[in-house]
């Protein structure tokens, strides 16, 4: 199929390599600091409860979720979901992850504009992720450049979403670092260094996602641009 050819690999190989390296780095940082107990002896669940109280986020509830590093905050029902290792763990890594998700809850309570903007993009991105492909395929198969370019434009929503996600995640991590230090849940330079390591590694996954989305978009631009040049 024309989407998977040597040119596609030329565009996407750097993204695949970056994603692999990022995944390795995140897992390595998480494993390292999940073996380091925090002096506060609080579990991720207990830390989340304390941060909810400290931040006045009384409408936020906590529940479990299966899997590893599947932790998330859902603004639709104000629910913080913690994986077993984070909820039950009293490690530096567990506290960092729990606090990061509480950072999203704080963003939600403050109507943080980048978070609202990202949420507004979700319906368009969900549609564009499959409609863009369809329009590009139709345009290329029927030699209809305008339709193909429309598909590229629709597909570009994914790159915009990845770009909008980056400041939201970086801000949540910054909030987490501050919250953990201010409440005394994290103590000392070593623990702070561990929190920084875990959250900075996690942030790289969003950078890698943005790079991947941009490179994929550029591939489609080159594909449709080649069709336009052939027609002219």
FIMI-960969 format. One record per residue (C-alpha): residue number from 1; residue in one letter; chain; y, z, x. Coordinates in steps of 0.2 Angstrom, whole numbers. Layout:
// residues N
<i:NUM, aa:A, ch:A, north:Y, up:Z, east:X>
...
***
This chain:
// residues 232
<i:1, aa:X, ch:A, north:0, up:0, east:0>
<i:2, aa:X, ch:A, north:18, up:-4, east:7>
<i:3, aa:X, ch:A, north:23, up:14, east:6>
<i:4, aa:X, ch:A, north:11, up:18, east:19>
<i:5, aa:X, ch:A, north:13, up:7, east:34>
<i:6, aa:X, ch:A, north:17, up:8, east:52>
<i:7, aa:X, ch:A, north:36, up:9, east:48>
<i:8, aa:X, ch:A, north:33, up:24, east:36>
<i:9, aa:X, ch:A, north:24, up:33, east:50>
<i:10, aa:X, ch:A, north:38, up:29, east:62>
<i:11, aa:X, ch:A, north:50, up:37, east:50>
<i:12, aa:X, ch:A, north:39, up:52, east:44>
<i:13, aa:X, ch:A, north:30, up:57, east:60>
<i:14, aa:X, ch:A, north:44, up:67, east:67>
<i:15, aa:X, ch:A, north:45, up:76, east:50>
<i:16, aa:X, ch:A, north:26, up:79, east:50>
<i:17, aa:X, ch:A, north:27, up:86, east:67>
<i:18, aa:X, ch:A, north:42, up:97, east:63>
<i:19, aa:X, ch:A, north:33, up:104, east:47>
<i:20, aa:X, ch:A, north:18, up:108, east:57>
<i:21, aa:X, ch:A, north:28, up:117, east:71>
<i:22, aa:X, ch:A, north:38, up:127, east:58>
<i:23, aa:X, ch:A, north:22, up:132, east:48>
<i:24, aa:X, ch:A, north:15, up:138, east:64>
<i:25, aa:X, ch:A, north:31, up:148, east:69>
<i:26, aa:X, ch:A, north:32, up:156, east:52>
<i:27, aa:X, ch:A, north:14, up:162, east:52>
<i:28, aa:X, ch:A, north:15, up:168, east:69>
<i:29, aa:X, ch:A, north:31, up:178, east:66>
<i:30, aa:X, ch:A, north:24, up:185, east:50>
<i:31, aa:X, ch:A, north:7, up:190, east:58>
<i:32, aa:X, ch:A, north:16, up:198, east:73>
<i:33, aa:X, ch:A, north:27, up:209, east:62>
<i:34, aa:X, ch:A, north:15, up:213, east:49>
<i:35, aa:X, ch:A, north:6, up:223, east:62>
<i:36, aa:X, ch:A, north:21, up:233, east:65>
<i:37, aa:X, ch:A, north:23, up:248, east:53>
<i:38, aa:X, ch:A, north:41, up:252, east:48>
<i:39, aa:X, ch:A, north:47, up:270, east:51>
<i:40, aa:X, ch:A, north:52, up:272, east:33>
<i:41, aa:X, ch:A, north:34, up:270, east:28>
<i:42, aa:X, ch:A, north:39, up:262, east:12>
<i:43, aa:X, ch:A, north:29, up:248, east:5>
<i:44, aa:X, ch:A, north:37, up:231, east:0>
<i:45, aa:X, ch:A, north:35, up:237, east:-18>
<i:46, aa:X, ch:A, north:44, up:254, east:-15>
<i:47, aa:X, ch:A, north:57, up:245, east:-4>
<i:48, aa:X, ch:A, north:61, up:233, east:-18>
<i:49, aa:X, ch:A, north:62, up:247, east:-31>
<i:50, aa:X, ch:A, north:75, up:256, east:-19>
<i:51, aa:X, ch:A, north:85, up:240, east:-17>
<i:52, aa:X, ch:A, north:85, up:237, east:-36>
<i:53, aa:X, ch:A, north:92, up:254, east:-38>
<i:54, aa:X, ch:A, north:105, up:253, east:-24>
<i:55, aa:X, ch:A, north:111, up:236, east:-30>
<i:56, aa:X, ch:A, north:112, up:241, east:-48>
<i:57, aa:X, ch:A, north:99, up:227, east:-53>
<i:58, aa:X, ch:A, north:92, up:237, east:-67>
<i:59, aa:X, ch:A, north:86, up:222, east:-77>
<i:60, aa:X, ch:A, north:75, up:216, east:-63>
<i:61, aa:X, ch:A, north:56, up:220, east:-65>
<i:62, aa:X, ch:A, north:43, up:219, east:-52>
<i:63, aa:X, ch:A, north:25, up:211, east:-54>
<i:64, aa:X, ch:A, north:12, up:205, east:-43>
<i:65, aa:X, ch:A, north:7, up:187, east:-39>
<i:66, aa:X, ch:A, north:-9, up:181, east:-30>
<i:67, aa:X, ch:A, north:-9, up:172, east:-14>
<i:68, aa:X, ch:A, north:-1, up:174, east:3>
<i:69, aa:X, ch:A, north:18, up:173, east:5>
<i:70, aa:X, ch:A, north:19, up:167, east:-13>
<i:71, aa:X, ch:A, north:33, up:179, east:-16>
<i:72, aa:X, ch:A, north:48, up:174, east:-27>
<i:73, aa:X, ch:A, north:61, up:179, east:-38>
<i:74, aa:X, ch:A, north:62, up:170, east:-55>
<i:75, aa:X, ch:A, north:80, up:171, east:-63>
<i:76, aa:X, ch:A, north:74, up:165, east:-80>
<i:77, aa:X, ch:A, north:65, up:181, east:-84>
<i:78, aa:X, ch:A, north:73, up:192, east:-70>
<i:79, aa:X, ch:A, north:56, up:195, east:-62>
<i:80, aa:X, ch:A, north:52, up:198, east:-43>
<i:81, aa:X, ch:A, north:35, up:193, east:-39>
<i:82, aa:X, ch:A, north:27, up:200, east:-24>
<i:83, aa:X, ch:A, north:10, up:195, east:-15>
<i:84, aa:X, ch:A, north:-2, up:209, east:-12>
<i:85, aa:X, ch:A, north:1, up:209, east:7>
<i:86, aa:X, ch:A, north:20, up:212, east:4>
<i:87, aa:X, ch:A, north:19, up:223, east:-11>
<i:88, aa:X, ch:A, north:6, up:235, east:-3>
<i:89, aa:X, ch:A, north:11, up:233, east:15>
<i:90, aa:X, ch:A, north:23, up:245, east:24>
<i:91, aa:X, ch:A, north:26, up:233, east:39>
<i:92, aa:X, ch:A, north:42, up:226, east:45>
<i:93, aa:X, ch:A, north:37, up:209, east:39>
<i:94, aa:X, ch:A, north:33, up:215, east:21>
<i:95, aa:X, ch:A, north:50, up:223, east:20>
<i:96, aa:X, ch:A, north:59, up:208, east:26>
<i:97, aa:X, ch:A, north:50, up:197, east:13>
<i:98, aa:X, ch:A, north:53, up:209, east:-1>
<i:99, aa:X, ch:A, north:72, up:211, east:3>
<i:100, aa:X, ch:A, north:74, up:192, east:5>
<i:101, aa:X, ch:A, north:68, up:190, east:-13>
<i:102, aa:X, ch:A, north:79, up:204, east:-19>
<i:103, aa:X, ch:A, north:93, up:194, east:-11>
<i:104, aa:X, ch:A, north:90, up:181, east:-23>
<i:105, aa:X, ch:A, north:91, up:194, east:-37>
<i:106, aa:X, ch:A, north:108, up:199, east:-31>
<i:107, aa:X, ch:A, north:114, up:181, east:-31>
<i:108, aa:X, ch:A, north:108, up:179, east:-49>
<i:109, aa:X, ch:A, north:117, up:195, east:-54>
<i:110, aa:X, ch:A, north:133, up:189, east:-46>
<i:111, aa:X, ch:A, north:132, up:171, east:-53>
<i:112, aa:X, ch:A, north:132, up:165, east:-35>
<i:113, aa:X, ch:A, north:138, up:147, east:-36>
<i:114, aa:X, ch:A, north:126, up:138, east:-24>
<i:115, aa:X, ch:A, north:111, up:146, east:-34>
<i:116, aa:X, ch:A, north:118, up:140, east:-50>
<i:117, aa:X, ch:A, north:121, up:122, east:-43>
<i:118, aa:X, ch:A, north:103, up:122, east:-36>
<i:119, aa:X, ch:A, north:96, up:127, east:-53>
<i:120, aa:X, ch:A, north:106, up:114, east:-62>
<i:121, aa:X, ch:A, north:98, up:101, east:-51>
<i:122, aa:X, ch:A, north:80, up:106, east:-55>
<i:123, aa:X, ch:A, north:78, up:95, east:-71>
<i:124, aa:X, ch:A, north:85, up:79, east:-62>
<i:125, aa:X, ch:A, north:74, up:82, east:-47>
<i:126, aa:X, ch:A, north:59, up:84, east:-57>
<i:127, aa:X, ch:A, north:62, up:68, east:-66>
<i:128, aa:X, ch:A, north:68, up:59, east:-51>
<i:129, aa:X, ch:A, north:53, up:63, east:-40>
<i:130, aa:X, ch:A, north:42, up:52, east:-51>
<i:131, aa:X, ch:A, north:55, up:40, east:-59>
<i:132, aa:X, ch:A, north:62, up:35, east:-42>
<i:133, aa:X, ch:A, north:45, up:29, east:-35>
<i:134, aa:X, ch:A, north:42, up:19, east:-51>
<i:135, aa:X, ch:A, north:59, up:10, east:-50>
<i:136, aa:X, ch:A, north:57, up:7, east:-32>
<i:137, aa:X, ch:A, north:39, up:0, east:-34>
<i:138, aa:X, ch:A, north:45, up:-11, east:-49>
<i:139, aa:X, ch:A, north:60, up:-17, east:-39>
<i:140, aa:X, ch:A, north:50, up:-22, east:-24>
<i:141, aa:X, ch:A, north:36, up:-30, east:-34>
<i:142, aa:X, ch:A, north:47, up:-40, east:-45>
<i:143, aa:X, ch:A, north:60, up:-44, east:-31>
<i:144, aa:X, ch:A, north:73, up:-35, east:-41>
<i:145, aa:X, ch:A, north:85, up:-27, east:-28>
<i:146, aa:X, ch:A, north:96, up:-18, east:-41>
<i:147, aa:X, ch:A, north:81, up:-9, east:-49>
<i:148, aa:X, ch:A, north:75, up:-4, east:-32>
<i:149, aa:X, ch:A, north:92, up:3, east:-27>
<i:150, aa:X, ch:A, north:93, up:12, east:-43>
<i:151, aa:X, ch:A, north:76, up:20, east:-38>
<i:152, aa:X, ch:A, north:82, up:25, east:-21>
<i:153, aa:X, ch:A, north:98, up:33, east:-29>
<i:154, aa:X, ch:A, north:87, up:43, east:-41>
<i:155, aa:X, ch:A, north:75, up:48, east:-28>
<i:156, aa:X, ch:A, north:89, up:54, east:-17>
<i:157, aa:X, ch:A, north:90, up:69, east:-29>
<i:158, aa:X, ch:A, north:76, up:77, east:-19>
<i:159, aa:X, ch:A, north:87, up:76, east:-3>
<i:160, aa:X, ch:A, north:102, up:84, east:-12>
<i:161, aa:X, ch:A, north:91, up:98, east:-19>
<i:162, aa:X, ch:A, north:84, up:102, east:-1>
<i:163, aa:X, ch:A, north:102, up:102, east:5>
<i:164, aa:X, ch:A, north:107, up:113, east:-9>
<i:165, aa:X, ch:A, north:93, up:125, east:-6>
<i:166, aa:X, ch:A, north:98, up:128, east:12>
<i:167, aa:X, ch:A, north:113, up:139, east:9>
<i:168, aa:X, ch:A, north:105, up:148, east:-5>
<i:169, aa:X, ch:A, north:90, up:154, east:6>
<i:170, aa:X, ch:A, north:101, up:158, east:21>
<i:171, aa:X, ch:A, north:113, up:169, east:11>
<i:172, aa:X, ch:A, north:98, up:178, east:3>
<i:173, aa:X, ch:A, north:91, up:181, east:21>
<i:174, aa:X, ch:A, north:109, up:188, east:26>
<i:175, aa:X, ch:A, north:109, up:199, east:11>
<i:176, aa:X, ch:A, north:91, up:205, east:15>
<i:177, aa:X, ch:A, north:96, up:210, east:33>
<i:178, aa:X, ch:A, north:112, up:219, east:27>
<i:179, aa:X, ch:A, north:103, up:228, east:13>
<i:180, aa:X, ch:A, north:88, up:234, east:24>
<i:181, aa:X, ch:A, north:100, up:241, east:37>
<i:182, aa:X, ch:A, north:112, up:249, east:25>
<i:183, aa:X, ch:A, north:99, up:258, east:15>
<i:184, aa:X, ch:A, north:90, up:264, east:31>
<i:185, aa:X, ch:A, north:74, up:255, east:25>
<i:186, aa:X, ch:A, north:74, up:247, east:42>
<i:187, aa:X, ch:A, north:78, up:258, east:57>
<i:188, aa:X, ch:A, north:82, up:254, east:75>
<i:189, aa:X, ch:A, north:84, up:238, east:85>
<i:190, aa:X, ch:A, north:66, up:234, east:86>
<i:191, aa:X, ch:A, north:63, up:234, east:67>
<i:192, aa:X, ch:A, north:80, up:224, east:65>
<i:193, aa:X, ch:A, north:74, up:211, east:78>
<i:194, aa:X, ch:A, north:58, up:210, east:68>
<i:195, aa:X, ch:A, north:67, up:207, east:52>
<i:196, aa:X, ch:A, north:78, up:194, east:60>
<i:197, aa:X, ch:A, north:63, up:185, east:67>
<i:198, aa:X, ch:A, north:53, up:184, east:51>
<i:199, aa:X, ch:A, north:68, up:178, east:41>
<i:200, aa:X, ch:A, north:75, up:166, east:54>
<i:201, aa:X, ch:A, north:57, up:158, east:55>
<i:202, aa:X, ch:A, north:57, up:157, east:36>
<i:203, aa:X, ch:A, north:74, up:148, east:36>
<i:204, aa:X, ch:A, north:67, up:135, east:47>
<i:205, aa:X, ch:A, north:55, up:129, east:33>
<i:206, aa:X, ch:A, north:70, up:124, east:23>
<i:207, aa:X, ch:A, north:78, up:115, east:37>
<i:208, aa:X, ch:A, north:61, up:106, east:40>
<i:209, aa:X, ch:A, north:61, up:102, east:21>
<i:210, aa:X, ch:A, north:78, up:95, east:22>
<i:211, aa:X, ch:A, north:74, up:84, east:37>
<i:212, aa:X, ch:A, north:58, up:78, east:28>
<i:213, aa:X, ch:A, north:68, up:73, east:13>
<i:214, aa:X, ch:A, north:81, up:64, east:22>
<i:215, aa:X, ch:A, north:69, up:54, east:33>
<i:216, aa:X, ch:A, north:59, up:49, east:18>
<i:217, aa:X, ch:A, north:75, up:43, east:9>
<i:218, aa:X, ch:A, north:80, up:33, east:24>
<i:219, aa:X, ch:A, north:63, up:25, east:24>
<i:220, aa:X, ch:A, north:65, up:19, east:6>
<i:221, aa:X, ch:A, north:83, up:13, east:10>
<i:222, aa:X, ch:A, north:76, up:3, east:25>
<i:223, aa:X, ch:A, north:62, up:-4, east:13>
<i:224, aa:X, ch:A, north:74, up:-9, east:-1>
<i:225, aa:X, ch:A, north:87, up:-15, east:12>
<i:226, aa:X, ch:A, north:75, up:-27, east:19>
<i:227, aa:X, ch:A, north:71, up:-34, east:2>
<i:228, aa:X, ch:A, north:90, up:-37, east:0>
<i:229, aa:X, ch:A, north:91, up:-46, east:17>
<i:230, aa:X, ch:A, north:77, up:-57, east:13>
<i:231, aa:X, ch:A, north:85, up:-62, east:-4>
<i:232, aa:X, ch:A, north:101, up:-66, east:5>
***
